[in-house]
């Protein structure tokens, strides 16, 4: 029986053993879902503390993540899900999923240290006939130029004969990890048609949406292009907000009226774009053909979105001056450090940029976030006596804030709203010196 026929049968009857390399925001949910579907799954991670938590049935991902903690607990108790830090488990696996981070460096080129390390260690533990799936987001051409050469092991192995290679990029985001796994369509990019067929057969067990077969470079382009497109859309909303501020208009009214026109969907402007994907994936897309195409729109969008946290700092300085304070005299509270509401994910947090810039300007900075360990604590104790509050994340805990109470604990009633949580009319009615992204007429 050929490796292809044997593996397809194992996928169909769920006897294939699965190893997921990297059990973070991508890897842990997919491991738990395959275990729920009836497969035996091992999550592999270099973080021994995370491995220990999972083996106790404890989900290391916090924040509002519906169903994930219960699913991890249930599947560990069932014996179908466990975790390890030993790559030797790959020797018994039929399917390997790679879900490690692929950041960019200071010159906006991909840093594949984790991916290379995972592939090289896997290479020494890869059994014949294994299906290898890269879920990590990678620049166009990376499967062919980086992944395949490492797995071929100096041409001793051939894809389609000794192993099967698929790039099936994840499409999840914190707050909706399990929901997105079930309901979002996926592109299954195979190095060979047989590999794509195996990948499609596997994901049918956990995905209740379209599974579109393609080649690897198409899958790479779809994922990076998808996030680059969103980044450009957000950049337009942010630039529109900056224009509205300068001419004394309200971007939220302008946005609403634009979107009444059919086919228009201006996104929300705000204090910055964070997370692992959107600040990075546009650069991966541009890098994929950088020797042949000089991207112009993508870098322009990135520049606008990267500027927004610094703009929030400018608004803070301006509002404090109206209140009669220099920034060097001010104690400023930042509310929210995760990049996304009701999440503990701090990757590429715009709040970090705000915090560091305010510190450079001489302000005393305090931070509160109900989901991030180092910034938890009593909200009111954190902000008591501050001269300004900067709203950076729309956590549920902040949506319920009473402005009169907030004003009462501050030394000076200065409020900067980076997420349009309060709005100028409400804040000014409560007696605040107010600045909001995209809101002109500050007086």
C-alpha positions as CSV (number, residue, x, y, z in Angstrom):
1,X,0.0,0.0,0.0
2,X,1.4,3.4,-0.9
3,X,2.1,6.1,1.7
4,X,-0.7,8.2,0.1
5,X,-3.3,5.5,0.3
6,X,-2.3,4.4,3.8
7,X,-2.4,8.0,5.2
8,X,-5.7,8.8,3.6
9,X,-7.2,5.8,5.2
10,X,-5.7,6.7,8.6
11,X,-7.2,10.2,8.2
12,X,-10.6,8.9,7.3
13,X,-10.7,6.4,10.3
14,X,-9.0,8.9,12.6
15,X,-6.2,6.5,13.5
16,X,-3.5,9.0,12.3
17,X,-1.4,10.4,15.2
18,X,-1.0,14.2,15.1
19,X,1.7,16.4,16.5
20,X,1.2,20.1,16.6
21,X,4.5,22.1,16.9
22,X,3.8,25.3,18.8
23,X,0.8,25.5,21.1
24,X,0.1,29.2,21.2
25,X,-3.0,31.1,19.9
26,X,-2.9,29.0,16.7
27,X,-1.6,25.6,17.7
28,X,-3.5,24.9,20.9
29,X,-7.0,25.5,19.5
30,X,-6.3,23.4,16.4
31,X,-4.8,20.6,18.6
32,X,-7.8,20.6,20.9
33,X,-10.2,20.6,17.9
34,X,-8.5,17.6,16.3
35,X,-8.6,15.8,19.6
36,X,-12.3,16.6,19.9
37,X,-12.8,15.1,16.4
38,X,-11.3,11.8,17.6
39,X,-7.6,12.0,16.8
40,X,-4.8,11.4,19.2
41,X,-2.9,14.7,19.4
42,X,0.3,15.8,21.0
43,X,1.1,19.5,21.4
44,X,4.9,20.1,21.2
45,X,6.4,23.3,22.6
46,X,9.7,24.4,24.0
47,X,8.0,26.2,26.9
48,X,8.0,23.6,29.6
49,X,5.7,25.7,31.8
50,X,3.0,25.8,29.1
51,X,3.5,22.0,28.5
52,X,2.9,21.3,32.2
53,X,-0.2,23.5,32.3
54,X,-1.8,21.7,29.3
55,X,-1.0,18.3,30.8
56,X,-2.9,19.4,33.9
57,X,-5.9,20.3,31.7
58,X,-5.3,24.0,32.2
59,X,-5.5,26.3,29.2
60,X,-2.5,28.8,29.2
61,X,-4.4,31.2,27.0
62,X,-6.5,33.7,29.0
63,X,-8.9,36.4,27.9
64,X,-12.5,36.0,26.7
65,X,-11.9,32.8,24.6
66,X,-15.3,31.0,24.5
67,X,-15.1,27.3,25.0
68,X,-11.3,26.9,24.7
69,X,-10.5,26.3,28.4
70,X,-13.3,23.7,28.7
71,X,-12.3,22.0,25.5
72,X,-8.6,21.7,26.6
73,X,-9.7,20.3,30.0
74,X,-12.1,17.8,28.4
75,X,-9.7,16.5,25.8
76,X,-6.8,16.2,28.2
77,X,-9.1,14.2,30.5
78,X,-10.1,12.0,27.6
79,X,-6.5,11.1,26.9
80,X,-6.7,12.3,23.3
81,X,-4.7,15.5,24.0
82,X,-1.4,15.9,25.7
83,X,1.7,18.1,25.5
84,X,5.4,17.5,25.3
85,X,8.7,19.3,24.8
86,X,10.5,16.3,23.2
87,X,10.7,16.1,19.4
88,X,11.0,12.4,19.7
89,X,7.2,12.3,19.7
90,X,7.3,13.2,16.0
91,X,8.8,9.7,15.3
92,X,5.4,8.2,16.0
93,X,3.3,10.8,14.2
94,X,1.6,10.5,10.9
95,X,0.7,14.2,10.6
96,X,2.8,17.2,11.8
97,X,1.3,20.7,12.0
98,X,3.7,23.6,12.4
99,X,2.3,26.6,14.1
100,X,5.2,28.7,15.3
101,X,5.6,32.5,15.1
102,X,7.1,34.1,12.0
103,X,8.0,37.7,13.0
104,X,9.8,40.4,11.0
105,X,13.0,42.1,12.0
106,X,14.0,45.7,12.3
107,X,14.4,46.0,8.5
108,X,11.0,44.4,7.9
109,X,12.3,41.1,6.6
110,X,11.0,37.8,7.9
111,X,12.7,36.1,10.8
112,X,12.2,32.4,10.4
113,X,14.3,31.4,13.4
114,X,11.5,29.4,15.1
115,X,10.4,27.9,11.8
116,X,13.9,26.9,10.8
117,X,14.5,25.4,14.2
118,X,11.3,23.4,14.1
119,X,11.9,22.1,10.6
120,X,15.5,21.1,11.3
121,X,14.7,19.3,14.5
122,X,11.7,17.7,12.8
123,X,13.9,16.6,10.0
124,X,15.8,14.3,12.3
125,X,12.5,12.8,13.6
126,X,10.4,12.5,10.4
127,X,9.1,9.1,9.6
128,X,8.4,8.0,6.0
129,X,5.0,9.0,4.6
130,X,4.3,11.8,7.0
131,X,2.0,14.7,6.1
132,X,3.7,18.0,7.1
133,X,1.5,21.0,7.3
134,X,2.8,24.6,7.8
135,X,0.0,26.7,9.4
136,X,2.4,29.6,10.2
137,X,2.0,32.6,7.9
138,X,4.9,33.0,5.6
139,X,6.1,35.1,2.7
140,X,5.2,34.0,-0.9
141,X,7.8,31.5,-2.0
142,X,8.9,30.4,1.5
143,X,7.5,26.9,1.2
144,X,9.6,26.3,-2.0
145,X,12.7,28.1,-0.9
146,X,13.0,27.3,2.8
147,X,10.6,24.6,4.0
148,X,11.0,22.1,1.2
149,X,14.9,22.1,1.1
150,X,15.1,21.4,4.8
151,X,12.6,18.6,4.7
152,X,14.2,17.0,1.7
153,X,17.3,16.5,3.8
154,X,19.9,17.0,1.0
155,X,17.7,15.3,-1.6
156,X,17.4,12.1,0.3
157,X,13.7,12.6,0.6
158,X,11.3,13.6,-2.2
159,X,7.9,15.2,-1.6
160,X,5.0,13.1,-2.8
161,X,7.1,10.0,-2.3
162,X,8.7,10.1,1.1
163,X,6.5,12.9,2.7
164,X,3.7,15.2,1.8
165,X,3.9,19.0,2.2
166,X,1.0,21.4,2.7
167,X,0.7,25.1,3.5
168,X,-2.7,25.7,5.1
169,X,-2.4,29.2,6.7
170,X,-4.4,29.7,9.9
171,X,-7.3,32.2,9.9
172,X,-8.0,32.7,13.6
173,X,-7.9,35.7,15.9
174,X,-8.0,36.0,19.7
175,X,-11.5,36.1,21.1
176,X,-12.8,33.9,18.3
177,X,-10.3,31.1,18.1
178,X,-12.6,28.1,18.1
179,X,-15.3,29.9,16.2
180,X,-13.0,30.8,13.4
181,X,-11.5,27.3,13.2
182,X,-15.0,25.9,12.7
183,X,-16.5,28.6,10.4
184,X,-13.7,30.2,8.4
185,X,-12.8,28.8,5.0
186,X,-9.3,27.6,4.5
187,X,-6.9,27.4,1.5
188,X,-5.1,24.0,1.4
189,X,-1.9,24.6,-0.6
190,X,-0.2,21.4,-1.5
191,X,3.3,20.9,-2.9
192,X,1.6,18.2,-5.0
193,X,-2.0,17.5,-5.8
194,X,-1.9,14.4,-3.6
195,X,-0.7,16.5,-0.6
196,X,-3.5,19.0,-1.1
197,X,-6.0,16.1,-1.2
198,X,-4.7,14.7,2.1
199,X,-4.8,18.2,3.7
200,X,-8.4,18.7,2.5
201,X,-9.4,15.3,3.9
202,X,-7.8,16.1,7.3
203,X,-9.3,19.6,7.8
204,X,-12.8,18.3,6.8
205,X,-12.8,16.8,10.3
206,X,-12.7,20.2,12.0
207,X,-13.7,22.9,9.5
208,X,-17.4,23.5,8.6
209,X,-16.6,25.8,5.7
210,X,-15.0,25.7,2.2
211,X,-11.6,24.0,2.0
212,X,-10.1,25.2,-1.3
213,X,-7.3,23.2,-2.8
214,X,-4.4,25.2,-4.3
215,X,-0.7,25.2,-4.7
216,X,1.6,26.4,-1.9
217,X,2.4,29.9,-3.3
218,X,-1.3,30.6,-3.8
219,X,-2.0,29.7,-0.2
220,X,0.9,32.0,0.9
221,X,-0.4,34.9,-1.2
222,X,-4.0,34.5,0.0
223,X,-3.1,34.8,3.7
224,X,-0.6,37.6,3.4
225,X,-2.7,39.4,0.8
226,X,-5.8,39.1,3.0
227,X,-4.1,40.9,6.0
228,X,-2.4,43.4,3.8
229,X,-5.7,44.4,2.3
230,X,-7.2,44.9,5.8
231,X,-4.2,47.0,6.8
232,X,-4.7,49.3,3.8
233,X,-8.4,49.6,4.7
234,X,-7.6,50.5,8.3
235,X,-5.0,53.0,7.1
236,X,-7.6,54.8,5.0
237,X,-9.9,55.1,8.0
238,X,-7.0,56.4,10.1
239,X,-5.9,59.0,7.5
240,X,-9.5,60.1,7.2
241,X,-9.6,60.5,10.9
242,X,-6.5,62.7,10.9
243,X,-8.0,64.9,8.2
244,X,-11.3,65.2,10.1
245,X,-9.4,66.3,13.2
246,X,-7.6,69.0,11.3
247,X,-10.7,70.5,9.6
248,X,-12.8,70.3,12.8
249,X,-15.1,67.5,11.8
250,X,-16.2,64.2,13.4
251,X,-14.9,61.1,11.6
252,X,-17.5,58.9,13.2
253,X,-20.3,60.9,11.5
254,X,-18.4,61.1,8.3
255,X,-17.8,57.4,8.3
256,X,-21.5,56.6,9.0
257,X,-22.6,58.8,6.1
258,X,-20.0,57.4,3.7
259,X,-21.1,53.9,4.5
260,X,-24.7,54.7,3.5
261,X,-23.5,54.6,-0.1
262,X,-23.8,51.1,-1.5
263,X,-20.5,49.1,-1.6
264,X,-18.7,51.5,0.8
265,X,-17.4,50.1,4.1
266,X,-15.0,52.4,5.8
267,X,-13.5,50.6,8.8
268,X,-13.0,52.0,12.3
269,X,-10.1,54.3,12.9
270,X,-8.2,54.1,16.2
271,X,-5.1,54.3,18.3
272,X,-3.1,51.8,16.4
273,X,-3.0,48.3,14.9
274,X,-1.5,45.5,16.9
275,X,-1.4,41.7,17.1
276,X,0.9,39.2,15.5
277,X,-0.6,39.3,11.9
278,X,-1.6,42.6,10.5
279,X,1.5,44.6,11.5
280,X,3.7,41.8,10.0
281,X,1.9,40.1,7.1
282,X,1.9,43.1,4.7
283,X,5.7,43.1,4.9
284,X,5.7,39.3,4.3
285,X,3.6,39.9,1.1
286,X,5.9,42.7,-0.1
287,X,9.0,40.7,0.7
288,X,7.9,37.7,-1.4
289,X,8.6,39.6,-4.6
290,X,10.8,42.4,-3.4
291,X,13.5,41.8,-6.0
292,X,11.0,42.4,-8.8
293,X,8.3,44.6,-7.4
294,X,8.8,47.7,-5.3
295,X,5.6,47.9,-3.1
296,X,4.3,51.4,-2.6
297,X,0.8,51.2,-1.2
298,X,1.7,48.6,1.5
299,X,4.5,50.6,3.1
300,X,2.4,53.8,3.0
301,X,-0.4,52.0,4.9
302,X,2.0,50.6,7.4
303,X,3.5,54.1,8.0
304,X,0.0,55.6,8.7
305,X,-1.0,52.8,11.1
306,X,2.3,52.9,12.9
307,X,1.9,56.6,13.4
308,X,-1.4,56.3,15.2
309,X,-0.1,55.5,18.7
310,X,2.3,58.5,18.4
311,X,-0.7,60.6,17.4
312,X,-2.4,59.5,20.6
313,X,0.6,60.8,22.5
314,X,0.4,64.1,20.6
315,X,-3.3,64.4,21.6
316,X,-2.3,63.7,25.2
317,X,0.3,66.4,25.2
318,X,-2.2,68.9,23.7
319,X,-5.0,68.0,26.2
320,X,-2.6,68.4,29.2
321,X,-1.5,71.8,27.9
322,X,-5.1,72.9,27.8
323,X,-5.4,71.8,31.4
324,X,-2.4,73.9,32.3
325,X,0.1,71.0,32.6
326,X,3.4,70.2,30.8
327,X,3.9,66.6,29.9
328,X,7.0,66.5,32.2
329,X,4.7,67.3,35.2
330,X,2.0,64.7,34.3
331,X,1.1,61.3,35.7
332,X,-0.7,59.5,32.8
333,X,-2.7,56.3,33.1
334,X,-2.9,54.0,30.1
335,X,-6.0,51.8,30.1
336,X,-5.5,48.6,28.2
337,X,-2.2,46.9,27.2
338,X,-3.4,43.9,25.1
339,X,-3.8,44.7,21.4
340,X,-7.4,43.5,21.4
341,X,-10.4,43.9,23.6
342,X,-11.0,41.2,26.3
343,X,-7.8,39.4,25.3
344,X,-4.4,38.8,27.0
345,X,-2.5,39.0,23.7
346,X,0.0,41.8,23.9
347,X,1.9,41.1,20.6
348,X,2.8,44.4,18.9
349,X,0.6,46.3,21.3
350,X,0.1,50.0,20.3
351,X,-0.1,50.7,24.1
352,X,3.6,49.9,24.4
353,X,4.5,52.6,21.8
354,X,2.4,55.1,23.7
355,X,4.0,54.1,27.0
356,X,7.5,54.3,25.7
357,X,7.0,57.7,24.0
358,X,5.3,59.2,27.1
359,X,8.2,58.0,29.2
360,X,10.7,59.6,26.7
361,X,8.8,62.9,27.1
362,X,9.2,62.8,30.8
363,X,5.7,61.7,31.9
364,X,5.2,59.3,34.8
365,X,3.2,56.4,33.2
366,X,1.0,53.8,34.9
367,X,-0.8,51.0,33.1
368,X,-3.9,48.9,33.8
369,X,-5.2,45.9,32.0
370,X,-7.6,43.4,33.5
371,X,-6.3,40.5,31.3
372,X,-2.5,41.1,31.3
373,X,-0.8,39.7,34.4
374,X,1.7,42.5,35.0
375,X,-0.9,45.2,34.8
376,X,-3.8,43.7,36.7
377,X,-4.9,45.1,40.0
378,X,-7.5,47.5,41.2
379,X,-8.4,50.0,38.5
380,X,-9.3,52.9,40.7
381,X,-6.1,52.5,42.8
382,X,-4.0,52.5,39.6
383,X,-5.5,55.7,38.2
384,X,-6.1,57.6,41.5
385,X,-4.3,61.0,41.4
386,X,-3.4,60.8,37.7
387,X,-3.5,63.8,35.5
388,X,-4.8,62.1,32.4
389,X,-6.3,58.8,31.3
390,X,-5.6,57.4,27.8
391,X,-8.1,54.9,26.7
392,X,-6.3,52.4,24.4
393,X,-8.4,49.1,24.5
394,X,-12.2,48.7,24.6
395,X,-12.1,46.0,27.3
396,X,-15.5,45.2,28.7
397,X,-14.4,46.4,32.2
398,X,-13.8,49.9,30.7
399,X,-17.0,50.1,28.8
400,X,-18.8,50.2,32.1
401,X,-16.8,53.1,33.5
402,X,-18.7,55.9,35.1
403,X,-17.2,59.2,33.9
404,X,-18.2,61.1,37.0
405,X,-16.4,58.5,39.2
406,X,-13.4,58.6,36.9
407,X,-13.3,62.4,37.1
408,X,-13.4,62.2,40.9
409,X,-10.3,60.1,41.3
410,X,-8.1,62.2,38.9
411,X,-5.9,65.1,39.8
412,X,-6.9,66.8,36.5
413,X,-9.9,65.7,34.4
414,X,-8.1,64.9,31.1
415,X,-9.3,62.1,28.9
416,X,-7.9,60.9,25.6
417,X,-10.0,58.3,23.9
418,X,-8.2,56.2,21.3
419,X,-11.1,53.8,20.7
420,X,-14.2,56.1,20.6
421,X,-15.5,54.6,23.8
422,X,-17.0,57.8,25.2
423,X,-17.2,60.4,22.6
424,X,-16.7,64.2,22.9
425,X,-20.2,65.2,23.8
426,X,-20.4,62.7,26.7
427,X,-16.9,63.5,28.0
428,X,-17.2,67.2,27.8
429,X,-20.6,67.1,29.6
430,X,-18.9,65.4,32.5
431,X,-16.3,68.2,32.6
432,X,-13.3,66.6,30.9
433,X,-10.7,68.1,28.8
434,X,-11.1,65.7,26.0
435,X,-9.3,64.5,22.9
436,X,-10.5,61.7,20.6
437,X,-9.1,60.1,17.5
438,X,-10.9,61.6,14.5
439,X,-12.8,64.2,16.6
440,X,-12.2,67.8,15.8
441,X,-13.5,71.0,17.5
442,X,-11.6,70.3,20.7
443,X,-12.4,73.6,22.4
